[in-house]
Amino acid sequence: MEKVYQVFVSSTFSDLEDERKKVSDTLAKAGFIPSGMELFPATSLKQLEFIKKVIDRCDYYVVIVAARYGSMDGDKSFTEKEFEYALSKGLPVLAFIHKDSGKIASEKSETDPKQIARLEAFRCRLKDSRIVYHWIDVNDLCMNVLVAVTSEVTLSPGVGWVRGDQAIDPKLLQELERLRVECSELRERISRAGDFSLTFPPDIKGPDEPFACDLIVRQLEAQPEVGAVVLDRKVIDTKIIPVIRPLRELFVSISDFILVERSEHELKSGLGRAFAAVTGIRDDRNFMYEVAPQTLRDLRYQLQALGLIESGGGKSVGGLSYICWNITDKGKQYVSYALAQRKQPI
């Protein structure tokens, strides 16, 4: 069932109106539901309460900061109060700070020393509590936001939205019926053949032969917490662990992950976690795992040569094209047979 994720885009108002609109347009074109202050009336306490209700319905929170602190609500700006509320609700928060605020036009910058101090304190608060992305121009900002949100969907899938008429998807029922018929035909073919076999090119290492790869393991600093929100942490050590396992084990471990099309940007960490599990490394939230770029490339070519996956391009995000993986019918067939329960000898 396809889900659509809602993203709240927060910033100061007049100075970032164009940037906020283009970010929202970019997210909408990529299939997200953007929400922002364009939906709201003039600033007031009533507005903040309305904003909170909208944030409650969102899956991700994006905050954009330039050279203004923004309109105040008591002792803090609306933007900072929105940020605090998103934290309190446990939403993934993605912060984007202008890389060189000194180059921003004076009419879009704070002049009041008190506001400048509040802005700097807010910037420091964002930098100290999570990974911060920096941007220079609006195109750079749009690309960074889309890549960050897309990556966050993979790492922390939100609740999302589905169409009411898809809550029980008729296409799913059709697909289940198609698979039932296909499964029945396959069983009949296997019973007639008396055996199951898939062929691979004889001059290429097959699935049962060892495959060498490099696993990058990054150790994170001890985990602090603020309320219900886990803060992003710095990498304190990086190691490369050589892994040699039968290609069959590696492929089976990632087969579920590539049942839908995946970009190699997503695959780096997904494969890293799968390979760590195969090698017996226990899942530890103080470590991050990903496969080395050369390993990713070698694995793609090997599995593609064996006919277990297909790779292609055509995806473009912010002008960048990605290589994508898809498991083939042969790959699905191989995994099904590898994981199927065997008859007990009589």
N, C-alpha and C positions, 0 to 999 in steps of 0.2 A: 504494500500500500504506500503510495507516494505521499510524502509529507512536505509541507511548505513551512519554513521557519520565519518567525517574525523578529526583526532587529530594530531596537530603539536607537536612533541617531541623535545624540545630544551635543550641543555646543552653545556658545553665546550667539545672540540673534543676528543683528544687522551686519556685523563684520564678517561673519562666516555663512551668510545666507546662500551665496552662490556655491560654495564648497559643499555645504550640507545638501543642497538640492542635487548636485551632480553625484555625490556619494549615494543618495537615495535612489537616483535613477539607475546607477550602476548595479546596486543591489536588486532592484526590481527586475532589470533585464536578465539578471542571473537566476531569477526564480525565487528571491526572498520577498518578504513583506516588510518594507521599511516603514517606521513610525517616527514622527518627530514633532517639533513645536509648531510646524505649519498647521497642525490639526487643532491648536489650542487658541483660546481667547487671550486678551491682553493679560500681562503678568499680574497675578494676585495669589493670595493663599488658596483661593478656590481653584486656580489653575494648577497649583502644585498637587492638590488632592486628585485632580483629574489626571495629571501626568502619572501619578502613582498607579492609578487603575490601568492605564495603558501599559506601563512597565510590567505590571502583574501578568499581562497577557503575552509578553515578549519572551523569546528564548535567549537572546543575546543583547548586550548593551555596548554601544560604541560611543566613546566620548572624544570629541575633537577640540583641541586647545590651540589657540594662536597667541595673540598679544592683548586680549581683554579678559578680565575676570568675570564681567557680566553683571546683570541686574541683581540687586540684593533682595533677599527675603530674610529679614532679621540680621543675624551676624554672618550669614554666608550667602553666596550666590545661588540662584536657582540651579545652575549647572552642577555645582558641588553637592547640593542637596539631592539632586537626581542621582548622582554618582553614589552617594551614601545609601540611598534607598535601594539601588540595584545591588549593592554589596549585601545589604541586609536580607535581600530576597534570594541570595545565593546565585545570581545570574553570572555567567562568564562575562567579565568586563574587559574590553579591548580599548586601550588608550592610544591616541595618536596626537603627538605634540609637534608643533612647528619646529623645524630644526634651527632656524635662525630668525627669532622674533624681532631682532634689531633691524632687519631689512623690510619689515612690514610698514606700510604707510602710516604716518602719524595719526590720521583720522580713524584708523582701525586699531590704535594702540591706547593703552591706559596712560593717563598723565598724572592722575592723583597718586601720590606716593603710597597712601594706604591701600589703594586698589592694586598697585604694582606689587606691594608686599604680599597681599592676599593671593595674587596670581602666582607668585613665585612659590609660596607655601603649598598651593594646590598642585603645581607642577612637581614639586619635591614629593608630595604625598603619592602622586601617581607613580613616579619613578621608583619609590621605595617599596611599593606594594605589589607590583606586577611587571610583566614585560611591557615595555613601551615602544611603540613604533614611531619613527620620526618621518616627517614629510616636508617637502619643499614647495611643490606646486600642486594644483588641484588634480592633475592627471596622476601624479605620484601618489597622492592621497587615495584616490579612487582605487588604484591597483592594490595598494597595501591593505586597504580595508577589505576588499573582496577576497584576497588571498588569505588574510587572517581569519575572516569569518568562515570561509570554506574549510580551512584547516580545523577551526574550532568545532565545526559540525562533526568532523570525523573523530576528534578527540573526546568531545563532550556533546553527544547528540541531545538536542532539546526535545521538549514534548511535541512541538510542531502542530500544524493544522492539517486536517484532511477534509475533503469535500463530504458533505452529509450523505450524498448518494454513493460514496465510496467506502462508507464505514463497513459494509459487507460488499466487497468488490465483485461484481458479476464476472469481470475478466479473470479474477482469481479462480472462481469456480470453473470457468472454461479451461483455464490452464491446468487445473487439477485433473479435469476429465481427460484433457489431451495427454497428460503425463501418465494417467492410469492406462489409457489405451496403448501408449508407447511402451510402458513397462510390461504390459501383457504380451506385446509383440516381441519384446526383447527376451522375456522368459521362454517364449516358444522357440525363438531362434537358438537360444543357448541350449535348450533341452534337445533340439534337433542336432546341434553341432556336437553336443556331448562335452564341450570344453569352451573356455573363454580365452581369447587371446587378442592382444593388440600388437601390431607390428611397428617397429621403429627402424630408422636407417641403420644398417649394420656397421657403418664406419663412424658412428657418433655414439658417445657415451650414453648409455640408456639410464632409465630411472633407478635401477638397482646399483649403479656404480657410484663411488664417492664423488662428492662435489665440494670443492674448497671455497670458503667465503670468509670475509672479514666482518665481524660484528663490532660496531662502535658502541661502547658503554660509557655513558656520562654519569658521574656521581654528582648529586645535588647536595647543597648545604642542608643542614638539619631543618626539618619542616616546621615553620611557624604557622600559627593560625590567628585570624582575626574574626571573631564570631564564627559564622558557618562557612566563611570563605577561606579557601586555601590560597596562600600567597604564592606567587611565582618565585622561584628560587634560582640562585646563581649556580653555575657549573663549577665544581671545585676540583674535579679530576676527570680526565678522559683516557680511556684505554681502548686498544684495538685487540680483540680476541679472535684468533683464527679458529674457524669451525670447519670440520670435515665430517660430513654426514652423507648417507645415501641420498641422492637427489629425490628419490621417492618420498622420503620423510619430509624433506623441505617443502616439496610441492603439495603434499597432502595437508601439511600444517597451514598453508596459506589459501587452500582451495575455497573455503567459505568466504574469505575476504575479497576474492576476485570474482565472485559470482555476479557482481555488478561491476561495471566499468570503473577502473581506478586509475588515477594519474600517478606517475612515478613520484610526484611530490607527496602524495598520500601514502604510497607504498613504502617509503623509506622507513618510517616508524612502525607501520603495520607489520612489515616483514621482520623488522628488528625484534619486535615482541614475540612473533611466532617462532623465529629462529632461537631466541633465548629460551623459550619453553621447550623446544625440541632438544636442546643441549642440556636441559636439566637446571638451568638458571631460574631460581624462583622469582616470581613477580614481586618486585620491591618498589614502593612508591618513591624511594630515594634515588632511583636510578632511571635513566632514559636509555632506550635501546634503538639503534637504527643500523641498517646495513650500509656498508661503504658504497660510494657511487660506482666504483668499478665492479664490485660484486653484483650490484643491481643490474648493470649493463650485461655482464657475463651470464647471469641467470636468465635474463630476458631472452638473449640469443639462444641459450641452450634449450629452454622450454619451448621456444618458438620453433626451433629446428626439429624438435620431437613432436610438434603438432599439438602440444598440450595447452598453449595459449596463443592468442593473436595480439599483436601490438599495432598501434596506429596513432595518428594525430588528429588534427581537426578541431580540438578544443582550444579555444582562445579566451584568456581571461586578462583583461586590461592590455591586450596587444601581445600577450605571451602565449605561445603554443606549448602544449604538454604532450608527452608520449603517454599513451594509455594502454592498460592491459585488460584483456578479456579472456576468461577461460573458454576453451573450445568445447564442442560436443565430445570430441575424443578425450579431452581432459576430464570432463564430467564423468564420462564412462569409466575412465581409468580410476578416478577417485572412488566412484561407487563400488567398483569391484574390490578395490583395496580395503575399503571399510566395511564391506558386507560381512555378515555373520556366516561362518562356515558350518557345514554339517558335522556332527559328531560321528566319529567312526563307529561302526556297529561291532 
